[in-house]
């Protein structure tokens, strides 16, 4: 239910019955428990309630587009949903609730970091948060020194429209090819050090008229490309599936909008490594890519 109450004064401990499974139940006993120390207790009972609850809700975005998978926590035992595909989240709070709501997602800073509420007696809507990458490595150009390559009918193509870039002035777009195709760079002198606990992120826009069946990201740490994550069908048989060399991250992202691809560095064996190259790989179809980093 929160931090320890203040010492040296009487403090009321309030617990919504719903949080301890006692709504509609008749209580016949009560225990007063401590771990170490000493406390004195006085009168106890219940406060009549109406059972009314309210919603604290809003949208979490990054670069103006929805960010899903953000964990949302609230104090006082309040339950919240994580942000969904449209970036929406919601917390259900009891009437009179006082507390705070804090969103978190590895690899992102959230602004504001949290929101505080006092004696809530109505729905609190439009409680928005804006996310940003902790560290941007690629945006409008590859890192300094990066040597450009491609295969499978792809190439490096920079675009300013169709779709409009998510960040900066331009994004890079794959070609349209029926099988494996990719564009990539390596040997960048401006590298990306990856620390323990870091999360790798890249933004993708899948062509709704020509969606690929698989999307793959690859990173080179100077020893090779054996650090891969993929979404969708397992059709690009590089590395060993289920390992850091080919890690399944879930279904294909939605088409026709910018979507962040989020990969814990531990899942692709990059914690403690320094990345100097990155590949943007598809099986079939076409995609546009924007800023990436961690």
C-alpha positions as CSV (number, residue, x, y, z in Angstrom):
1,X,0.0,0.0,0.0
2,X,3.0,2.3,0.0
3,X,5.9,3.5,2.2
4,X,5.9,3.2,6.0
5,X,3.8,5.8,7.8
6,X,5.5,8.6,9.7
7,X,6.8,7.8,13.2
8,X,5.9,9.5,16.4
9,X,2.3,10.4,15.5
10,X,-1.0,8.7,15.0
11,X,-1.5,7.8,11.3
12,X,-4.5,6.4,9.6
13,X,-4.0,3.3,7.4
14,X,-6.6,3.2,4.7
15,X,-7.2,0.2,2.5
16,X,-9.9,0.0,-0.2
17,X,-11.8,-3.3,0.6
18,X,-11.6,-4.2,-3.1
19,X,-7.8,-4.3,-2.9
20,X,-7.8,-7.1,-0.3
21,X,-10.8,-9.1,-1.6
22,X,-13.3,-8.1,1.1
23,X,-16.1,-6.5,-0.7
24,X,-19.3,-8.4,0.1
25,X,-17.5,-10.3,2.9
26,X,-18.2,-10.4,6.6
27,X,-15.0,-10.0,8.7
28,X,-14.7,-11.9,12.0
29,X,-11.0,-11.3,12.8
30,X,-8.2,-8.9,12.4
31,X,-4.4,-9.1,12.8
32,X,-1.8,-6.4,13.5
33,X,1.5,-7.5,12.1
34,X,5.0,-6.0,12.1
35,X,8.5,-7.0,11.0
36,X,10.8,-5.8,13.7
37,X,10.2,-2.7,15.8
38,X,7.1,-1.8,17.8
39,X,3.8,0.0,17.1
40,X,0.7,1.0,19.0
41,X,-2.7,0.6,17.5
42,X,-6.0,2.3,18.2
43,X,-9.5,2.1,16.8
44,X,-10.2,0.3,13.5
45,X,-13.2,-0.3,11.4
46,X,-14.4,0.9,8.0
47,X,-15.5,4.1,6.2
48,X,-18.8,3.8,4.4
49,X,-18.2,4.0,0.6
50,X,-20.3,4.4,-2.4
51,X,-18.2,1.9,-4.4
52,X,-17.7,4.7,-7.0
53,X,-14.5,4.5,-9.0
54,X,-13.0,6.9,-11.5
55,X,-10.6,6.6,-14.5
56,X,-7.2,8.3,-14.8
57,X,-6.5,7.8,-18.5
58,X,-4.6,9.2,-21.4
59,X,-2.2,8.5,-24.3
60,X,1.5,7.9,-24.4
61,X,3.3,8.9,-27.6
62,X,6.8,9.1,-29.1
63,X,7.4,11.6,-31.8
64,X,3.7,12.2,-32.0
65,X,2.7,8.5,-32.6
66,X,1.3,5.9,-30.2
67,X,3.8,4.0,-28.1
68,X,2.6,0.6,-26.9
69,X,3.9,-1.6,-24.2
70,X,4.6,1.1,-21.6
71,X,4.2,-0.2,-18.1
72,X,2.0,2.2,-16.0
73,X,2.1,1.9,-12.2
74,X,0.1,3.8,-9.6
75,X,0.5,4.1,-5.8
76,X,-2.0,2.9,-3.3
77,X,-2.6,-0.5,-4.8
78,X,-4.3,1.0,-7.9
79,X,-4.3,-1.2,-11.0
80,X,-3.5,0.3,-14.4
81,X,-3.4,-1.1,-17.9
82,X,-0.2,-0.8,-20.0
83,X,-0.4,1.4,-23.1
84,X,-2.0,-0.4,-26.0
85,X,-1.5,-0.2,-29.8
86,X,-3.1,3.2,-29.9
87,X,-1.0,4.4,-26.9
88,X,-3.9,4.5,-24.5
89,X,-3.7,3.5,-20.9
90,X,-6.1,3.7,-17.9
91,X,-6.0,3.4,-14.1
92,X,-9.1,2.7,-12.1
93,X,-9.0,4.6,-8.8
94,X,-11.5,4.7,-5.8
95,X,-13.3,7.9,-5.0
96,X,-11.1,10.2,-3.0
97,X,-7.9,8.5,-4.1
98,X,-4.6,10.4,-3.6
99,X,-1.5,9.1,-5.3
100,X,0.7,9.2,-8.3
101,X,0.9,7.5,-11.7
102,X,4.3,6.6,-13.3
103,X,4.9,5.2,-16.8
104,X,8.1,3.3,-17.6
105,X,9.6,1.6,-20.7
106,X,13.2,0.7,-20.9
107,X,15.1,2.8,-23.5
108,X,12.8,5.7,-23.2
109,X,12.5,8.9,-21.1
110,X,8.9,9.9,-20.2
111,X,7.8,13.4,-19.8
112,X,6.4,14.2,-17.3
113,X,8.1,11.4,-15.3
114,X,4.9,11.0,-13.2
115,X,1.7,12.8,-12.4
116,X,0.3,13.3,-8.9
117,X,-3.4,13.4,-7.9
118,X,-5.2,14.5,-4.7
119,X,-8.7,13.4,-3.6
120,X,-9.9,12.3,-7.0
121,X,-13.7,12.7,-7.4
122,X,-14.1,12.7,-11.2
123,X,-12.6,11.1,-14.2
124,X,-9.1,12.5,-15.1
125,X,-8.8,12.2,-18.9
126,X,-6.2,13.4,-21.3
127,X,-3.4,12.6,-18.9
128,X,-0.8,12.4,-21.7
129,X,2.9,11.5,-21.6
130,X,5.6,12.1,-24.3
131,X,8.4,9.6,-24.7
132,X,11.8,10.1,-26.2
133,X,14.7,7.8,-26.9
134,X,17.5,7.9,-24.2
135,X,20.1,7.9,-27.0
136,X,19.6,8.5,-30.8
137,X,22.2,6.9,-32.9
138,X,20.7,7.1,-36.4
139,X,18.6,10.0,-37.6
140,X,18.7,11.6,-41.1
141,X,22.1,9.9,-41.7
142,X,24.0,6.9,-40.7
143,X,26.7,7.4,-38.0
144,X,30.0,9.0,-39.0
145,X,32.2,6.5,-40.9
146,X,29.4,4.0,-41.6
147,X,30.0,2.2,-44.9
148,X,26.8,1.6,-46.8
149,X,25.9,-1.8,-48.3
150,X,22.8,-3.6,-49.6
151,X,21.6,-6.9,-51.2
152,X,18.6,-8.7,-52.5
153,X,17.4,-5.9,-54.7
154,X,17.5,-3.3,-51.9
155,X,19.4,-0.1,-51.7
156,X,19.9,3.0,-49.5
157,X,17.0,5.4,-50.4
158,X,16.3,8.5,-48.4
159,X,12.8,9.9,-48.5
160,X,11.1,13.0,-47.3
161,X,7.5,11.9,-48.0
162,X,5.2,8.9,-48.4
163,X,5.5,8.4,-45.5
164,X,6.5,11.6,-43.8
165,X,9.5,11.1,-41.6
166,X,8.8,10.5,-37.9
167,X,11.8,12.5,-36.8
168,X,14.1,15.0,-38.6
169,X,14.0,15.8,-42.3
170,X,14.1,12.3,-43.9
171,X,13.8,8.5,-43.4
172,X,15.4,5.6,-45.2
173,X,13.2,3.3,-47.3
174,X,13.8,-0.3,-48.5
175,X,13.3,-1.4,-52.1
176,X,10.4,-3.6,-53.0
177,X,11.6,-7.2,-53.5
178,X,9.9,-10.7,-53.2
179,X,12.5,-12.4,-51.0
180,X,15.2,-11.5,-48.5
181,X,16.5,-7.9,-49.0
182,X,18.2,-5.4,-46.8
183,X,20.3,-2.3,-46.6
184,X,22.9,-1.8,-43.9
185,X,26.1,-0.1,-42.8
186,X,29.2,-1.1,-40.9
187,X,32.5,0.2,-39.5
188,X,31.0,3.4,-38.1
189,X,33.5,5.4,-36.2
190,X,30.7,7.0,-34.1
191,X,29.8,3.8,-32.3
192,X,26.9,2.9,-29.9
193,X,28.1,1.5,-26.5
194,X,25.5,-0.8,-25.0
195,X,25.3,-1.1,-21.2
196,X,23.7,-3.8,-19.0
197,X,20.0,-3.2,-19.0
198,X,19.8,-1.1,-22.2
199,X,17.0,-1.5,-24.7
200,X,17.6,-1.2,-28.5
201,X,14.9,0.7,-30.5
202,X,14.2,1.4,-34.2
203,X,11.1,2.9,-35.8
204,X,9.5,1.2,-38.8
205,X,6.6,2.0,-41.2
206,X,5.4,-1.1,-43.1
207,X,3.9,-0.3,-46.5
208,X,0.2,-1.3,-46.2
209,X,0.1,-2.1,-49.9
210,X,3.2,-4.2,-49.8
211,X,3.8,-5.5,-46.3
212,X,6.7,-7.9,-45.7
213,X,6.2,-11.3,-44.1
214,X,9.2,-10.8,-41.8
215,X,11.1,-7.8,-40.4
216,X,14.6,-8.2,-39.0
217,X,17.0,-5.9,-37.3
218,X,20.7,-6.9,-37.1
219,X,23.6,-5.3,-35.2
220,X,27.4,-5.7,-35.7
221,X,29.6,-5.4,-32.6
222,X,32.8,-5.6,-34.5
223,X,32.9,-9.4,-34.4
224,X,30.1,-10.1,-36.8
225,X,26.3,-9.9,-37.3
226,X,25.3,-12.6,-34.9
227,X,22.9,-10.3,-33.0
228,X,19.4,-10.4,-34.6
229,X,15.8,-9.8,-33.7
230,X,12.8,-10.6,-36.0
231,X,9.1,-10.1,-36.1
232,X,6.6,-12.1,-38.1
233,X,7.4,-15.3,-40.1
234,X,10.7,-17.1,-39.5
235,X,11.9,-17.1,-43.2
236,X,15.4,-15.6,-43.0
237,X,17.4,-18.5,-41.6
238,X,20.5,-16.7,-40.4
239,X,21.8,-17.7,-37.0
240,X,20.0,-20.1,-34.7
241,X,16.4,-19.5,-33.9
242,X,15.7,-18.9,-30.2
243,X,19.2,-17.5,-29.5
244,X,20.8,-14.1,-29.6
245,X,21.7,-14.7,-33.2
246,X,18.0,-15.0,-34.2
247,X,15.6,-13.9,-31.5
248,X,11.8,-13.9,-32.2
249,X,10.2,-10.7,-30.8
250,X,6.6,-11.2,-31.8
251,X,4.1,-10.6,-34.6
252,X,4.6,-8.2,-37.4
253,X,4.0,-4.6,-36.4
254,X,0.9,-2.8,-37.7
255,X,1.1,-1.4,-41.3
256,X,0.5,2.2,-42.4
257,X,1.9,3.9,-39.3
258,X,5.2,4.4,-37.4
259,X,5.8,1.7,-34.8
260,X,8.8,1.3,-32.4
261,X,10.6,-2.0,-32.5
262,X,11.9,-2.6,-29.0
263,X,14.6,-5.2,-28.2
264,X,16.2,-5.7,-24.8
265,X,20.0,-5.8,-25.5
266,X,20.2,-8.9,-23.3
267,X,18.0,-10.8,-25.8
268,X,20.5,-10.3,-28.7
269,X,23.8,-10.6,-26.7
270,X,24.8,-7.0,-26.9
271,X,25.1,-6.0,-23.2
272,X,28.6,-4.7,-22.6
273,X,29.3,-4.6,-26.4
274,X,30.0,-1.6,-28.7
275,X,27.9,-1.5,-31.9
276,X,29.4,-0.2,-35.1
277,X,26.9,-1.5,-37.7
278,X,23.2,-2.1,-38.2
279,X,21.1,-3.8,-40.8
280,X,17.4,-3.3,-41.8
281,X,16.2,-6.5,-43.3
282,X,12.9,-7.7,-44.8
283,X,11.5,-10.8,-46.4
284,X,9.3,-9.5,-49.2
285,X,7.4,-6.2,-49.2
286,X,8.7,-2.8,-48.3
287,X,9.3,-0.7,-45.2
288,X,10.5,2.7,-44.3
289,X,12.8,3.3,-41.3
290,X,13.5,6.3,-39.1
291,X,15.6,7.0,-36.1
292,X,17.2,4.3,-34.1
293,X,19.3,4.0,-31.0
294,X,18.8,2.9,-27.4
